Amino acid sequence: MNRISGMGVALITPFKKDRSIDFDALARIIEYVTANGADFLVALGTTAENPTLNAQEKKDIVRFVSEKNSRKLPLVVGVGGNNTEDVVRNVAGLCGEADAVLSVTPYYNKPSQKGLLEHFTAIADASPKPVILYNVPGRTGVNMTADTCLKLAEHRNIVAVKEASGNLNQSGYILRGRPDDFSVLSGDDGLTLMQIAMGFDGVISVAGNAFPEEFGRLVHLALAGNYTEARLIHLQMLEIVDLLFAEGNPAGVKTALTVKGLIENELRLPLVRGSEVLYEKLKKQI
């Protein structure tokens, strides 16, 4: 695929009241975001409640998103884990209909930087599609350093990083040392404007599910160098973005999508729906 940029939307997985996947609602979300500014789609990311989906459900979701992707936007599929052999074994089967793979740093077992190098190298060697690294230490308990990221960027099949450490200095080192064809994407909606100003190529966004037009415009204005207008949107959306993460992700964005009438407000345990207080606050914003 070409160098990845712009606003990617980390798609939620809508559920019915019985917690089965609501494919009709998923179709509505795909149509909504593709019609309102998304540049690429991301299935089976953190926002999709990936840990609670079984193997068949993951395949069904990837197939469904691919079929409903009417504008033929690039499709990225999350394929990660903390058992390298399992990820290597599963990557080809899950990413067949995708344009790229998004793979998170292993969680819980907290590998060293050498372990991260070997883990992602094994995945990149096995993957039939380009790999996007995903660094999110707040969720995984391990930070992939800039040095490790840049070493991995030399691999022919590793094309980008979703950098969600929140560390702007670390981001700067990645930007300074990256190969010309290596994309750096934000994983923090609230930092996207500042990171694009630093040189990021775009974002994989949670807010884009519920506010694709507004957030997409912010991203596209910033990428075009129009920081004056992008800054206005950023400031207007400050409270919305805070609310989306106030009770965890995707509880916040699912609450917003419920306010908009696009989905049922259902999550799978151990996650629970947003509170009535959150619902009322988002209703005032929407």
C-alpha positions in Angstrom: 0.0 0.0 0.0 1.0 3.6 -0.4 2.4 5.6 2.6 -0.5 5.6 5.1 -1.8 9.0 6.2 -4.8 11.0 7.2 -7.6 9.9 9.6 -8.0 6.2 10.2 -11.0 5.2 12.3 -10.5 2.5 14.9 -13.9 0.9 14.4 -16.0 -0.2 17.4 -17.7 -3.5 17.5 -21.4 -2.9 18.1 -23.3 -5.4 20.1 -27.0 -6.3 20.4 -28.6 -6.6 23.8 -27.7 -10.2 24.0 -24.0 -9.2 23.4 -23.9 -10.8 19.9 -22.3 -8.7 17.2 -24.7 -6.2 15.6 -23.7 -6.3 12.0 -26.4 -3.9 10.9 -25.1 -1.3 13.3 -21.5 -2.0 12.1 -22.7 -1.3 8.5 -24.1 2.0 9.7 -20.8 3.0 11.3 -18.8 2.1 8.2 -21.1 4.1 6.0 -21.1 7.0 8.4 -17.4 7.3 8.7 -16.6 6.6 5.1 -19.1 9.3 4.0 -17.7 11.9 6.4 -13.9 12.0 6.1 -12.2 8.8 7.0 -9.1 8.0 5.0 -8.7 4.4 6.1 -10.4 1.9 8.4 -9.0 -0.1 11.3 -10.8 -3.3 12.3 -10.0 -5.4 15.5 -8.1 -2.7 17.3 -8.4 -1.9 21.0 -11.6 0.1 20.4 -13.2 -3.0 18.8 -13.0 -4.8 22.2 -10.7 -7.3 20.5 -9.9 -9.3 23.6 -13.5 -10.4 24.0 -14.0 -11.5 20.4 -13.4 -15.2 19.6 -11.5 -16.4 16.5 -14.6 -16.9 14.3 -16.0 -13.5 15.2 -12.7 -11.8 14.3 -12.8 -13.5 10.9 -16.5 -12.6 10.4 -15.8 -8.9 11.3 -12.9 -8.6 8.9 -14.9 -10.2 6.1 -17.9 -8.0 6.8 -15.9 -4.7 7.0 -14.1 -5.6 3.7 -17.4 -6.2 2.0 -19.1 -3.1 3.3 -16.1 -0.8 2.5 -17.9 0.7 -0.4 -15.4 3.5 -1.0 -12.6 0.9 -1.0 -10.6 2.7 1.7 -7.5 1.0 2.9 -8.3 -1.5 5.5 -6.0 -2.2 8.5 -6.6 -5.3 10.7 -5.4 -5.6 14.3 -3.4 -8.9 14.7 -1.4 -8.8 18.0 -0.8 -10.6 21.2 1.7 -11.7 23.8 2.4 -15.1 22.4 4.6 -14.5 19.3 4.1 -18.0 17.9 0.3 -17.6 18.0 0.5 -14.2 16.3 2.8 -15.6 13.6 0.4 -18.6 13.1 -2.7 -16.4 12.9 -1.5 -13.4 10.9 -2.0 -14.7 7.4 -5.5 -16.0 8.1 -6.8 -12.7 9.6 -5.2 -10.2 7.3 -6.0 -11.8 3.9 -8.6 -9.2 3.0 -6.7 -6.3 4.5 -4.1 -3.9 3.2 -2.0 -3.8 6.4 -1.7 -5.3 9.9 -1.7 -3.3 13.1 0.2 -5.2 15.8 0.4 -4.1 19.4 3.4 -4.5 21.7 3.0 -7.7 23.9 1.1 -7.0 27.1 1.5 -8.4 30.6 4.7 -10.4 30.0 6.6 -7.1 29.5 9.4 -8.1 27.1 12.7 -6.3 26.9 13.6 -4.1 23.9 15.4 -7.1 22.4 12.3 -9.1 22.9 10.2 -6.5 21.1 12.7 -6.5 18.2 12.5 -10.3 17.8 8.7 -10.4 18.3 7.9 -7.8 15.6 10.6 -9.2 13.3 9.0 -12.6 13.5 5.6 -11.1 12.7 6.9 -9.0 9.9 8.7 -12.0 8.4 5.5 -14.0 8.5 2.9 -11.4 7.5 1.8 -11.4 3.8 0.8 -7.7 4.4 2.7 -4.7 5.6 2.9 -4.3 9.4 2.1 -1.2 11.4 3.7 -1.2 14.9 1.5 -0.1 17.8 3.1 1.3 20.9 0.6 2.0 23.8 2.5 1.5 27.1 -0.5 2.7 29.1 -2.3 -0.5 28.1 0.5 -3.0 27.7 2.9 -2.1 30.5 5.9 -1.9 28.1 7.2 1.1 26.1 8.8 0.5 22.7 11.6 3.1 22.6 12.4 5.3 19.7 15.6 3.4 19.1 13.7 0.1 18.9 11.1 1.6 16.6 13.7 2.9 14.3 15.6 -0.4 14.1 12.3 -2.1 13.2 11.5 0.6 10.6 14.5 -0.8 8.6 12.5 -4.0 8.0 11.1 -4.1 4.5 7.7 -5.2 5.7 7.3 -2.7 8.6 5.8 0.5 7.2 4.5 2.6 10.1 4.0 3.0 13.8 1.0 4.0 15.8 2.7 5.9 18.6 0.5 6.3 21.7 3.1 6.7 24.4 2.1 10.4 24.8 5.8 11.2 25.0 6.4 14.0 22.5 10.2 13.8 23.0 10.1 10.1 22.0 7.9 11.0 19.1 10.5 13.6 18.0 13.3 11.0 18.0 11.2 8.7 15.8 10.4 11.5 13.4 14.0 12.6 13.2 15.4 9.2 12.4 12.7 7.5 10.4 13.1 6.3 6.8 11.5 8.5 4.2 8.8 5.9 3.5 7.9 5.1 7.1 4.7 6.7 8.5 4.2 7.9 12.0 0.6 8.0 13.2 -0.9 9.3 16.4 -2.7 7.1 18.8 -3.9 9.9 21.0 -6.9 12.0 19.7 -6.1 14.8 22.1 -2.5 15.1 20.9 -3.2 14.8 17.2 -2.9 18.4 16.3 0.4 18.9 18.1 1.8 15.7 16.7 0.9 16.5 13.1 2.6 19.9 13.7 5.7 17.9 14.7 5.6 15.9 11.5 3.1 13.0 12.1 1.3 11.7 9.0 -2.1 11.3 10.7 -4.0 9.4 13.4 -5.8 6.2 14.1 -8.7 7.8 15.9 -11.4 6.8 18.4 -13.3 10.0 18.1 -13.6 9.4 14.3 -16.3 6.8 15.0 -18.7 9.4 16.3 -17.3 12.7 15.0 -15.7 11.8 11.6 -16.5 15.0 9.9 -15.2 17.3 12.6 -12.1 15.3 13.6 -11.3 14.5 10.0 -11.4 18.2 9.1 -9.0 18.9 11.9 -6.6 16.3 10.7 -6.8 17.3 7.0 -6.4 21.0 7.8 -3.4 20.3 10.0 -1.8 18.1 7.3 -2.3 20.9 4.8 -0.5 23.3 7.2 -3.6 25.3 8.1 -3.0 25.3 11.8 -5.1 28.3 12.5 -8.3 26.6 11.5 -7.2 23.2 12.8 -6.5 24.8 16.2 -10.1 26.2 16.3 -11.6 22.7 15.8 -9.1 21.3 18.4 -10.2 23.8 21.0 -13.9 23.3 20.2 -13.5 19.5 20.6 -11.5 19.5 23.8 -14.4 18.6 26.1 -15.8 16.1 23.7 -12.5 14.2 23.4 -12.1 14.3 27.2 -15.6 12.9 27.7 -14.9 10.1 25.2 -12.1 8.8 27.4 -13.5 9.8 30.9 -14.9 6.3 31.6 -12.6 4.3 29.4 -12.5 3.4 25.7 -14.8 2.3 24.0 -17.4 3.1 26.7 -17.2 6.8 25.9 -17.4 6.6 22.1 -20.2 3.9 22.3 -22.1 6.3 24.5 -21.7 9.1 22.0 -22.8 6.8 19.1 -25.8 5.8 21.2 -26.7 9.5 21.6 -26.6 9.7 17.9 -28.9 6.7 17.5 -26.4 4.6 15.5 -25.9 1.7 18.0 -27.2 0.0 21.1 -25.1 1.0 24.1 -23.7 -2.5 24.8 -20.2 -3.7 25.7 -18.8 -7.1 26.7 -17.5 -7.7 30.2 -15.2 -6.8 31.8 -16.1 -3.5 30.1 -19.4 -1.8 31.0 -21.5 0.9 29.4 -20.9 4.6 30.2 -22.8 6.1 33.1 -26.0 8.2 32.8 -23.9 11.2 33.8 -21.6 10.6 30.8 -24.6 10.1 28.6 -26.1 13.4 29.6 -22.9 15.3 29.2 -22.3 13.9 25.7 -25.9 14.6 24.8 -25.3 18.3 25.6 -22.3 18.3 23.3 -24.0 16.5 20.5 
